[in-house]
Structures are given as C-alpha cells and as structure tokens.
Amino acid sequence: MRVLIVDDSRANRMILEKMLKDLGLETIEAESGADAIWFLGEDANIDLITVDYHMPKMTGVQFVRLLREKPEFKSTPVLMISMEARPEIRAQALAAGVNDFLEKPFTEEMIAEKLRSLGIEPSGTSNPPDAGA
C-alpha cells in the first residue's frame, strides 16, 4: 500500500511517515498541494492520501477539491489531518471529498483505526499500550 503524505511541515511529515511505515505502508511525501497534484500526474499508483488542513497557497480542502475533479482519484481514500476539530471545518472537508478526519495530536493506534475504517488493514504492528503496565 502506497500513501501520499501532503503536509507543509517537514516535522509532521516525518512523524506521520514513521507511523505509517511502522504499520507496514510505503510512503511518498509532498510539501504542498501543488507538489502533490504534480506528483499524482506523474504517478497515479497511490492507495491513500493524507493531507493537512492548514497549508499555505493551497489548503487541504482546495487540494481535495482539485483531486476529486480527476476521474482516476474520485475513489482514492483521503484522510485529512488537522488541529482544527470544529464541526464546520470537518463539514467543509467532508463536502470537498475527504473520507475521514484525524485530529492532532494522534497516536499510531489512532491512525491504524482510521486506516481500518477506510478499509485498509495495516500489516505492521501499531504497538498498543501494554494492558499490564
């Protein structure tokens, strides 16, 4: 499974990349919506896209709207990630074509749960907390 991570923050991309790789997924990164659109024009072999809500020049919502205009990406799952949890933000994202929403901060297990809800079964281990600890 290949995941495209779209986030303007290098630190956030690195954290998400590590978690997704630990869950057995291959990752590719883009630091902007424009870079992601270009990449997807070159390589459409993507199984999931994660996108940050807040990005300069092109927001996550604007990116998803452009993405959904392309027939080959109409059904590609998109997980939006943001610190913004307000209902109107979620509604805007869902209306644009986002499949699910993950609020920051998050854990690897939270990502694994979102993946499962999108029909993607992680092959790695998510290191859940030890019940005996």
N, C-alpha and C positions, 0 to 999 in steps of 0.2 A: 504494500500500500504506500502510495506517494502522497505526501502532504505539502502543500504550498503554504508557507507562513508569510503573511503580509503584515508588517509592522515597521514603523519608522524608528523604533528604539532597538538598537543592537542588543542591549542587555535583555530586553524582553524576548527578542528572537532567540537568543542563546538559551535562556531558561526554558522556553517552550520547546526548542529543538531537543534539548537533553531529555525532557519528559517524554516527548513523542518517540524518540529513539529508544528510550527505556521500555516503552510499550510496544516496541517491535516495528515501528513505522519509519520509512525513509522520508527525509525532509529536504525541501528546497526553500530558499529564503528570497524574499523581495522586500526592499526597504520602503517601497511606496506602491500606491495603487497603479500608477503609470508603469512602473517596472514590472508589476505583476501582469498587467494586461499585455505588455510586450512579450514577457516570458510565455504566457499562455498561447500567444500567437505562434510561437516557435515550437512549443511542446505542450500538447493538449493531454498528455498522459498523466493526469492528476486525479486522485481519488477523493481528496478532501482539501478544502481551503479554509485556513483560519485567518481572520482579518481583525485588526484593531479598529475600534470605532473612531478614535481621535488620531488623525494623521494630517499633516499639512498638505496643501494643494488639492488633494483628493481624499475626502473622508472615506471611512469604511463603507458607509451607506452608498456613497456615489460609486465606489468601486463595484459593489454588488449589483447596482442597477446596470452598469455597463456590462458586467459579466453575464447577467441574465438576458441581455439582448443577443448574445451569441448562442445559436442553437446547440452547439456542442457542450455548452456549460449550463444549459437550462436545469439539468437534474443533478449537477455536481453538488454534494453537500457543502454548505458553508456554515462555519461556526464563528460567530462574532465574539470577540473578547474585549471587555471594557471595564473600567472602574465605575462607569455610569450605569446605575441599576434602575433609574427612574422608568416607570411604566411607559411614558411617551417615547423614550429612547428605544426601548425594546419593541414597541409597536412600529416605530419608524423602520427599524432594522428588519423586522419580520415582513413588513409591507414591501420592502425592497427586494426580498427574496432570501433572506437569511433563514437557515433551517433551525438553528438553536443559538442560544446566547450563554456565554460563560462570564461570570463576574470575577474581576480581580479583587483580591488575591485568590489564587486557586492552588489546588494540590494535584499531584499526578493521578490520584484516585478520582478526583472530580473530573479530570479530563477523560479518564477511562470510562466513567459513567456516561459522559456526553457522547463519546465515541459509540458506545453500545446503543444509546438512544437513537443514533444516526444509522444504526445497522452495521457498524464497523466493530469487529471483535479484535481487541488488541491481542497480539501474540506474545508480548513480553509480560513481565510481572510489574505490577504497579506498587509493590511494597506497601501494602496496607498496614496500619498501625498494629502492633502486636497486642492481641487481646489480653495477654497475660501480663503486660507491662503496667 
